[in-house]
Amino acid sequence: MILDVVFNHTAEGDENGPTFCFKGLQNSAYYLTNKETGEYANYSGCGNTCNANHSVLRRMIIDALHYWVTEMKVDGFRFDLASVLARDSEGNPMRQPPLLWSIDSDPILSSTKIIAEAWDAAGLYQVGSFIGDRWNEWNGKYRDDVRAFWRGDSNSVGVFASRILGSPDIYGCQHHSPHRSVNFICAHDGFTLNDLVSYNEKHNWANGEENRDGDNHNVSCNYGIEGPTEIAEIESLRHRQCKNMLATLFLSLGTPMINMGDEVRRTQQGNNNAYCQNNKLSWFDWDLVGQHADLYRFVSLLSQLRSAEPTLEWNMHRSLASVLDSVEICWHGVEPQQPDWGERSHSLALTVIHPLTNDELYVVCNAYWDPLEFTIPDCDQSDWHLVIDTAADSPHDIYAIDDAPRYPQNSILVKGRSMVVMVAKTPDSP
């Protein structure tokens, strides 16, 4: 179990807020304040900011983590707005923040997973530069760039290619494993996957803050209608885009993270900040499992494909750069070995030869709105078998490797905004 911990702010609000505990104990020890005016710093976006590197609060945080590990048997922690924990008593970012190094090197916490949301609400963004050897990072650039590519944004192909390879432009110069990048499309903050493909704008009126709360930068698209629709063409495209992004997530190098309910298209009706909604808006609707059984099956098989990957443990003890050096990757466009990296390109293909098994994979990502014909690269002494086609209806949209049908043609028409994955098998293989 990974526990989400929030050490960057409390419920005591700003200098005008209520006093529950810390304000009445030692205000300056627990909070970042202006010593002249008494105003509270607000790097958390919630009215106050904890003085996390003060010795008193630092000890309290470490004690809390120890208790959850030793007594509650928690496996790890995700630290909300972890960059706040890198600020000193004046609010300045520290190069060597004592709290974060203490967590990184603590012997009781040594077997836990520690994950940083490596930014804060005041603009400190540390994805790729968060301190320590053990910290994993929520990769917000992965989220935004994968969304942008599948939405069809210009100038998105190059960064999309980097994201699916574990973000070497961010992590390649370090000696961290490829698992350091926690890849995700959606999280508890922001749109659900269903709402990402159903709304252009946030709809947070029910939160009581006149729709001012929540992020305005969502990289979303409604594909013609804001919110739910009975137009079959739009609904089909939305469903396909969900499959495209989920398949991208599970096939990317890094640690995949999926938001609860995205496997069955859970909706929050366009609310991208539903933390305050303890009702049907934020609850899990179990009826969705039956309504979207095809997508549930799709994600289940993606998970099986991912878990069967033999390099997961092997990668754990190698750097991202070393892993990429050992993998034979060739980029393609609609023709083999002719990728289009141009600003107006919306499609990309690649072949990957597995470093341990020598198995070959062919992946086509067509974010263009029209179908494109892709010439399939030659595969010596092997046949191509179709594993994933997100444009196909279930159960033909994804197969287990052993059940994947042979694809006899030397080209494939890939529907607009869809993804195809093939695996090469020798004729006598299972």
C-alpha positions in Angstrom: 0.0 0.0 0.0 1.3 3.5 -1.0 0.0 6.2 1.4 -0.6 9.7 0.1 0.9 12.1 2.7 0.4 15.9 2.8 3.1 17.6 4.8 3.1 20.9 2.8 0.1 22.6 4.5 -2.5 22.1 7.3 -6.2 22.9 7.7 -5.4 26.0 9.8 -5.6 28.4 6.8 -3.7 31.7 6.6 -3.2 34.4 9.3 -7.0 34.9 9.3 -7.8 31.2 9.5 -8.7 29.0 12.5 -6.3 27.8 15.2 -6.5 24.0 15.8 -3.0 23.1 17.1 0.2 24.2 15.5 -0.5 27.9 15.5 -1.1 27.8 19.2 2.0 25.7 19.9 4.8 27.5 18.0 3.6 29.4 15.0 7.0 30.2 13.6 8.3 26.7 13.9 5.5 25.1 12.0 4.7 27.7 9.3 6.5 29.9 6.9 5.5 33.5 7.8 6.6 37.0 7.1 8.3 38.0 10.3 7.3 41.7 9.9 3.7 41.4 8.8 2.8 37.9 10.2 1.4 36.9 6.8 1.6 33.3 5.8 3.5 32.1 2.8 1.3 30.2 0.4 3.5 27.9 -1.7 0.9 25.2 -1.2 -2.1 27.0 -2.7 -4.0 26.2 0.5 -3.4 29.4 2.6 -0.3 28.3 4.5 3.0 26.5 4.0 4.6 24.2 6.5 8.1 25.0 7.7 9.2 21.4 6.9 12.9 21.8 7.4 12.6 23.3 10.9 14.0 20.7 13.4 10.7 20.5 15.2 8.5 19.8 12.2 11.2 17.6 10.5 11.2 15.4 13.6 7.5 15.1 13.6 7.3 14.1 9.9 10.0 11.5 10.3 8.3 10.1 13.4 5.0 9.9 11.5 6.6 8.0 8.6 8.3 5.6 11.0 5.0 4.9 12.7 3.2 4.2 9.4 6.0 1.8 8.3 6.6 -0.1 11.5 3.1 -0.2 13.0 0.8 0.2 10.0 3.0 -1.8 7.6 2.8 0.9 4.8 4.9 0.0 1.8 5.6 3.5 0.7 4.5 7.1 0.4 3.6 9.6 -2.2 4.4 13.2 -1.0 2.0 15.8 -2.1 3.6 19.0 -3.5 7.0 17.6 -2.4 8.9 20.6 -3.7 7.4 22.6 -0.8 9.6 20.3 1.4 12.7 21.6 -0.3 12.1 25.3 0.9 14.0 26.9 3.8 12.4 29.1 6.5 12.5 32.0 4.1 10.7 30.1 1.4 13.8 29.8 -0.8 14.6 26.4 -2.5 17.4 24.6 -0.9 20.1 22.7 -2.8 20.4 20.1 0.1 17.1 20.1 2.0 17.6 18.3 5.3 14.1 16.7 5.4 14.3 15.2 1.9 17.8 13.8 2.5 16.7 12.4 5.8 13.8 10.5 4.2 16.1 9.3 1.4 18.7 7.9 3.8 16.6 6.8 6.8 17.3 3.1 7.6 13.7 2.4 8.8 12.4 3.8 5.5 15.1 2.1 3.4 12.8 -0.6 2.0 9.8 1.8 1.3 8.9 3.4 -2.0 9.1 7.2 -1.9 7.4 9.2 -4.7 7.6 12.9 -5.1 5.0 15.2 -6.7 8.0 17.3 -7.7 6.5 20.7 -7.9 4.5 23.2 -5.8 1.7 25.7 -6.2 4.2 28.6 -6.4 5.9 27.5 -9.6 8.9 25.5 -8.2 9.1 22.6 -10.7 11.7 19.9 -10.0 10.8 17.1 -12.4 14.1 15.6 -13.4 16.1 17.5 -10.7 14.6 16.2 -7.4 17.3 15.4 -4.9 18.3 11.9 -3.7 19.0 8.5 -5.1 15.8 6.8 -4.0 13.1 9.3 -4.9 10.8 8.5 -7.8 9.0 11.4 -9.5 5.5 12.0 -10.8 6.4 12.9 -14.4 4.1 15.8 -15.2 5.7 16.3 -18.6 4.8 12.7 -19.5 1.1 13.5 -18.7 1.0 16.7 -20.7 3.1 15.5 -23.7 1.2 12.2 -24.2 -2.1 14.1 -23.9 -0.9 16.7 -26.5 0.2 14.1 -29.0 -3.0 12.2 -29.0 -5.0 15.4 -29.1 -3.2 16.2 -32.3 -1.2 19.2 -31.2 1.5 20.5 -33.5 5.2 19.9 -32.7 4.4 17.0 -30.4 5.9 14.0 -32.1 9.5 14.5 -30.8 8.7 14.9 -27.1 6.1 12.0 -27.4 8.9 9.8 -28.6 11.0 10.8 -25.6 8.2 10.1 -23.1 7.6 6.6 -24.3 11.3 5.8 -23.9 11.3 6.8 -20.2 12.0 10.6 -20.9 15.8 10.4 -21.6 15.7 14.2 -22.2 14.9 14.5 -18.5 16.6 11.5 -16.9 19.1 10.3 -19.4 22.1 12.2 -18.0 21.5 10.7 -14.5 22.3 7.3 -13.2 18.8 6.5 -12.0 16.9 3.5 -13.2 14.1 4.0 -15.8 11.6 3.4 -13.0 12.3 6.8 -11.5 9.8 8.3 -14.0 6.3 7.6 -12.7 4.3 7.9 -15.9 0.6 8.8 -15.7 -2.2 10.3 -17.9 -4.6 11.2 -15.1 -4.4 11.4 -11.3 -6.7 12.3 -8.4 -6.0 16.0 -9.2 -7.4 17.0 -12.6 -9.8 15.3 -15.1 -10.5 11.7 -15.1 -9.6 9.9 -18.4 -13.2 10.0 -19.5 -13.5 13.7 -18.8 -10.2 14.4 -20.5 -11.8 13.3 -23.8 -15.2 14.8 -23.0 -14.6 18.4 -21.9 -12.7 21.3 -23.2 -13.0 23.3 -19.9 -13.3 22.5 -16.2 -16.8 22.5 -14.6 -16.2 23.1 -10.9 -19.2 25.1 -10.0 -20.4 22.6 -7.5 -17.2 23.3 -5.4 -18.6 26.7 -4.4 -15.7 28.8 -5.6 -17.3 30.1 -8.8 -15.2 27.8 -10.9 -12.0 29.5 -9.9 -10.4 26.4 -8.3 -8.7 23.6 -10.2 -6.2 23.8 -13.0 -7.0 25.6 -16.2 -4.3 23.8 -18.1 -5.8 20.4 -18.9 -4.7 19.6 -22.5 -8.1 18.1 -23.0 -10.6 17.9 -25.9 -14.3 17.2 -26.2 -14.2 16.2 -29.9 -17.3 18.3 -30.8 -19.7 18.3 -27.8 -19.0 19.5 -24.3 -19.9 16.6 -21.9 -21.9 13.5 -22.5 -23.3 12.8 -25.9 -25.3 10.2 -27.7 -23.6 10.9 -31.1 -22.1 7.6 -31.9 -19.2 8.9 -33.9 -18.0 11.2 -31.1 -18.5 8.5 -28.4 -16.5 6.0 -30.5 -13.6 8.5 -30.9 -13.6 9.2 -27.2 -13.5 5.5 -26.4 -10.7 5.0 -28.8 -8.7 7.9 -27.4 -9.0 6.3 -23.9 -7.5 3.1 -25.3 -4.8 5.0 -27.1 -3.6 6.7 -24.0 -3.9 3.6 -21.8 -1.9 1.5 -24.3 0.7 4.2 -24.5 1.0 4.3 -20.7 1.5 0.5 -20.3 4.0 0.2 -23.2 6.1 3.2 -22.1 9.4 2.7 -20.2 9.0 3.8 -16.6 6.6 3.1 -13.8 3.0 3.3 -15.0 0.3 4.7 -12.7 -3.4 4.5 -13.5 -6.1 6.6 -11.9 -8.9 4.7 -10.1 -11.8 4.2 -12.5 -10.1 5.2 -15.7 -10.3 1.5 -16.7 -14.1 1.9 -16.8 -14.4 5.5 -17.8 -15.4 7.0 -14.4 -16.6 10.6 -14.8 -16.7 13.6 -12.4 -18.9 15.5 -14.9 -16.0 17.8 -15.8 -15.0 18.6 -12.3 -11.2 18.6 -12.1 -10.9 19.4 -8.4 -13.4 17.0 -6.7 -11.5 16.7 -3.4 -14.4 18.4 -1.6 -17.1 16.2 -3.2 -17.9 13.3 -0.8 -20.7 12.1 -3.0 -21.5 10.3 -6.2 -19.3 12.8 -8.1 -16.1 11.3 -6.5 -17.3 7.8 -5.6 -16.6 4.7 -7.7 -19.7 3.6 -9.6 -19.5 -0.2 -9.8 -22.1 -0.3 -12.5 -19.4 1.1 -14.8 -17.6 -2.2 -14.7 -20.4 -3.8 -16.6 -21.1 -0.8 -18.8 -17.5 -0.7 -20.0 -16.5 -4.3 -19.7 -14.7 -4.1 -23.0 -12.4 -1.3 -21.8 -11.9 -3.2 -18.5 -10.8 -6.3 -20.5 -8.5 -4.1 -22.6 -6.7 -2.7 -19.5 -6.6 -6.2 -17.9 -4.8 -7.6 -21.0 -2.5 -4.5 -21.1 -1.5 -5.3 -17.5 -0.8 -8.9 -18.4 1.4 -7.9 -21.3 3.3 -5.5 -19.0 3.7 -8.0 -16.1 5.1 -10.6 -18.6 7.9 -8.3 -19.6 11.1 -10.0 -18.6 13.3 -6.9 -18.4 11.4 -5.2 -15.5 13.7 -6.6 -12.8 16.7 -6.4 -15.1 16.0 -2.7 -15.7 15.8 -2.0 -11.9 19.6 -2.2 -11.5 20.5 -0.3 -14.7 20.4 3.3 -15.6 18.0 4.6 -18.2 20.8 5.4 -20.5 22.2 1.9 -20.2 18.9 0.3 -20.9 18.3 2.4 -24.0 21.8 1.6 -25.2 21.0 -2.1 -25.0 17.8 -1.9 -26.9 17.7 -1.8 -30.7 15.2 0.9 -31.6 14.4 2.0 -35.2 12.0 4.9 -35.9 9.6 4.8 -38.9 6.9 6.9 -40.5 4.4 5.6 -43.0 7.5 4.1 -44.7 10.1 2.2 -42.8 13.1 4.2 -41.5 11.5 7.4 -42.6 10.1 9.1 -39.5 8.5 12.5 -39.8 9.7 14.7 -37.0 8.2 17.8 -38.5 6.1 20.3 -36.6 2.9 19.2 -38.5 3.5 15.5 -38.1 0.9 13.6 -36.1 2.1 10.0 -36.5 5.1 7.9 -35.5 6.1 4.2 -35.6 9.0 2.3 -34.2 10.4 -1.2 -34.0 12.0 -2.5 -30.8 14.2 -5.6 -30.5 14.1 -7.0 -27.0 17.6 -7.1 -25.4 17.1 -10.4 -23.6 14.8 -12.4 -25.9 15.5 -10.7 -29.3 11.7 -10.5 -29.8 10.7 -7.7 -32.1 7.8 -5.3 -31.6 6.3 -2.9 -34.1 4.3 0.0 -32.7 2.3 2.5 -34.8 0.8 5.7 -33.2 -1.5 7.6 -35.6 -2.8 10.7 -33.9 -3.8 12.2 -37.3 -7.5 12.5 -37.8 -7.5 10.5 -41.1 -6.4 6.9 -41.8 -2.8 6.4 -42.8 -1.3 3.4 -44.7 1.9 2.2 -43.0 4.3 -0.1 -44.8 5.4 -2.8 -42.2 9.2 -3.3 -41.9 10.6 -6.6 -43.0 11.1 -9.2 -40.3 13.6 -11.9 -41.2 12.3 -15.5 -40.8 9.4 -14.3 -38.7 5.7 -13.4 -39.2 4.0 -10.3 -37.8 1.1 -11.0 -35.4 -1.4 -8.3 -34.5 -1.6 -7.8 -30.7 -3.3 -4.4 -30.4 -5.6 -2.4 -32.7 -7.4 0.3 -30.7 -9.7 1.0 -33.6 -11.1 -2.5 -33.6 -14.1 -3.6 -31.5 -13.6 -5.9 -28.5 -12.4 -8.6 -28.4 -10.3 -7.9 -31.5 -8.8 -4.7 -30.1 -6.3 -6.6 -28.0 -5.0 -10.2 -27.8 -2.8 -12.2 -25.5 0.6 -12.7 -27.1 -0.1 -16.5 -27.7 -3.4 -15.8 -29.2 -2.4 -12.9 -31.5 -3.4 -13.6 -35.1 -0.9 -13.6 -37.9 -1.0 -10.5 -40.1 -0.1 -11.6 -43.7 0.0 -8.2 -45.5 3.1 -6.0 -45.9 1.1 -2.8 -45.0 -1.6 -1.9 -42.7 -4.3 0.9 -42.8 -4.3 2.5 -39.4 -7.4 4.4 -38.6 -7.2 8.0 -37.6 -6.4 8.5 -33.9 -5.6 4.9 -33.3 -2.7 2.7 -32.3 -1.5 -0.7 -33.6 1.0 -3.0 -32.0 2.5 -6.1 -33.6 4.9 -8.8 -32.4 7.2 -10.9 -34.6 7.0 -14.7 -34.2 8.8 -17.4 -36.0 6.4 -19.8 -37.8 7.0 -22.6 -35.4 6.6 -20.5 -32.2 3.4 -20.7 -30.1 
